[in-house]
Structure formats: structure tokens, C-alpha cells
Amino acid sequence: MTLSIPEKTKQAYSRAADQASSSLLRQPQRSMADELHLLADEIVQNEKRDVYGSGALINDFEDELAKLLGKPAALFLPTGTLAQPMALRIHADQRQRNGVALHPTSHLMLHEQMGFEALWRLNGTTTGKPNQPITLGDLQAVQTNDLGSVLIELPMREIGGQLPEWDDLVEQSQWARANNIAMHLDGARLWQVPKAYKCSLAEVCELFDSVYVSFYKDLGAISGAILAGSEAFIEQAKVWTRRAGGNVITQYPQVISARRSLRENLPLMEDAVNYSKALGDALNELDGVRVNPQKPQTAMFHLHFAMNAETLSEKIAAYVSNTGVTVLPLPRAEINGESICEIPIGRNAMSQPQSFWLRHFKAFLETL
């Protein structure tokens, strides 16, 4: 549902969070000036900017990501909102079927103004329960006559970073390929997944025909995305990128930022997942808050509070202002009388012992 959080509360929270000495959320954020100085220091001697997607700077990075994800080719793009429907459009054209099966909480359904239908002329069919990952049975229940692709998000942001069971995911991939249906991976936060499944990024991506990953969500880059797949698929993606206005003259700031952030933060993902699981277990012992999933699977989880979003937001903003500690973001949703806050774990959280956050959570809950 639409959240009712007064603008003055949002502004108060933002001011307090900007000045906070500690934050539980994401990676540390540098000032714009510091960020640009760091990017300047990252430039290799004689390195030249890319031009319309060509040049060693961008092409070498694309090759690096293709190898990391276990795909023959990759394309650096400005946004995932371009990358994902474009991938689905290519799969539809290859199969002459415009149908897309996706979860009710997919980013394409909730946060992109239904662009995959309005702009890309695809036909969405939701499947699966809103609070659980898609299963093989959910896919088998979809009418397949016009189904060209399936979109699976790993991990699933809107339900606390949940993942399907590995064996079921493998069976989903086998079912799709047996029916000539493409599997596309919304891997906006894919970096968290290998630890949960005890496998490599490439082993996860092997189950999919195309893969999207983001550089700014977990890794803290300025912006940017990668779309990976077969060489023929990526050649088609280049054509569609030009058509859609995504083939900008140069992306060197974004590429350099992504390159640095990948090196800086990807090695910490396993530690972030472990930290998230332990912190989630500890928060399960507290009264007044519910952890979803009860046993966190990745480097994120949701906290549910039995109060409306406006009241909770005021309490959160006040706590940050009074303590200088950002222990929660403002709620991202309100469902069935519960307000939901997202906890993304990165270097900010891991800079403190878990006892520090537990102490502040207990203190915050006493204010409710």
C-alpha cells in the first residue's frame, strides 16, 4: 500500500541520518568530492574514456564480468530498468512469444511503471505467492502458449531477501529449457547469493539464459549495470540499447566506479551474509519486532513492526536525531497493519560488533 509518511518526517530523518556517527545500513557513502577524487586515482596511466560502448576501459570490464558470471559476453548499461525488459524483449523475439512469467513483487511490476508492457510490448503473468519465492509448481501452473521467458529474482528484495530451494531452482531451469522458455535472472543483489547456495556466481548463472547485475546496490558504485548472456544475445542487446537511447557517448565515470566498488566490496559479501544471519538470529529474541525471513538467508532481511508507518517513522527519525545512530531506515511498506523496514548489511554494519546494534535496537524498542 502507499505509505503515509509526512514530508517533514522524511526531511528530519534525512538530516539526522546525514549527521549520524554510525549506520547499520549498506556501505559507507563518501561525499561527491571524495568520490570523484577516488575515481581520479583509479585511472590507469594512459587509460582512455570509452566512446559509445567501445574502448579497452569498458570492453575489458565487460569481459571481466562475463567471466565472473560464467557467460560468453556482457554489456555495460546505465540502468537495470533498461537491461531487464530489453533482455525479455530479445527472448520474446527469439521465440515469437511475448509472455513473461514473474513474481507479484518483481521490480518490473512494482517500481518501473509497467514499462515492460507499455514500452516493450510484453505480456506479464504473475505467478507464485506474494510472500514466498516462485516454485516449480508455480511455473507449471502458468499457461505456456505465449510464454517466452521467466524472470526470477535472487535474492527477492520485497520479501526480505528470500531464496528458492536450490534443487527447486535447478528444476525450474530444466523445465524452462525443456519448454523452450528463457530463464532471466534479476540479480540486482546477486553478489549475496553464492554464500547462501554454497556455490560460485557462475554456477548460479548457469541456470539462466541471461543475467542482470547492479553495481550500486550492494557494491556502492555510482550507478551502472551489466547484462550477460550468449554472444548472439549481447549483439542483439547492443542493437536494442541504441534504439532505446542507452548507448550514451561515454560511461567512464560509472565504469571506473563499478570497477573500484567490485574490487572493494565483493570480497566482503560472504562476511556480510554471515553477519546478517547472526544479527537476524539475535533480533528474533527481542519482543516488539519480527524478522522476515525468520532465518535470514542473505545479506539483508526485513523487520516488521505492529504499528502504522507514520508513527514508526517519527520514532525512527527521533532516535537517529537523539543518538546519532541510524539503526533503521524509514519503512518501505505497510502491509496488514505492519510497517516493514529493510536491513541491508554491508561495511557500515560490520564496522561495529553485533552487541552494539543489539543495544541500540533494545533502546529503540523501548521508545515504541
URCOR-V304339 format. One line per field, one symbol per residue. ss: DSSP state (H for helix, E for strand, C for the rest). psi: psi as a letter, one per 40 degrees, with the letter a starting at -180 (. if undefined). burial: 1 if it has 24 or more other ideal C-beta (glycine too) atoms within 12 Angstrom, else 0. Layout:
# URCOR-V304339
ss=???
psi=???
burial=???
This chain:
# URCOR-V304339
ss=CCCCCCHHHHHHHHHHHHHCCEECCCCCCCCHHHHHHHHHHHCCCCCCCCECCECHHHHHHHHHHHHHHCCCEEEEECCHHHHHHHHHHHHHHHHCCCEEEECCCCHHHHCCCCHHHHCCCCEEEECCCCCCCCCHHHHHCCCCCCEEEEEEECCEHHHCCECCCHHHHHHHHHHHHHCCCEEEEEECCHHHHHHHHCCCHHHHHCCCCEEEEECCCCCCCCCCEEEEECHHHHHHHHHHHHHCCCCCCCCHHHHHHHHHHHHHHHHHHHHHHHHHHHHHHHHCCCCCCEEECCCCCCCEEEEEECCCHHHHHHHHHHHHHHHCEECCCCCCEEECCEEEEEEECCHHHHCCCHHHHHHHHHHHHCCC
psi=ihighiddddddddddddeidihehaiihiidddddddddeehihehiiihfeiidddddddddddddefidiihhididddddddddddddddefheihhiideiddddefffdddddefihhhiiiideiiiidddddehhedehdihhhhhihdefffiiihdddddddddddddefhihhhgfdfddeddddefiiddddddeidihhiiedcdeeidaiihhiaidddddddddddddeeegidifdddddddddddddddeeddddddddddddddddeiieihhhidgidafiiihhhgiidddddddddddddddehgeiiiieihhfehihhhhhhadddeeiiddddddddddddee.
burial=00001000100110011001011111110000001001100100000001001000111011011101111111111111111111111111101011111111111111010011000101111111000111110111010100111111111111111111000110011011001011111111111111111000100111111111111111111111111111001101110110010111001111111111110111011101111111110111010111111001111111111011101111111011101011111111111001111111111111000101110110011011
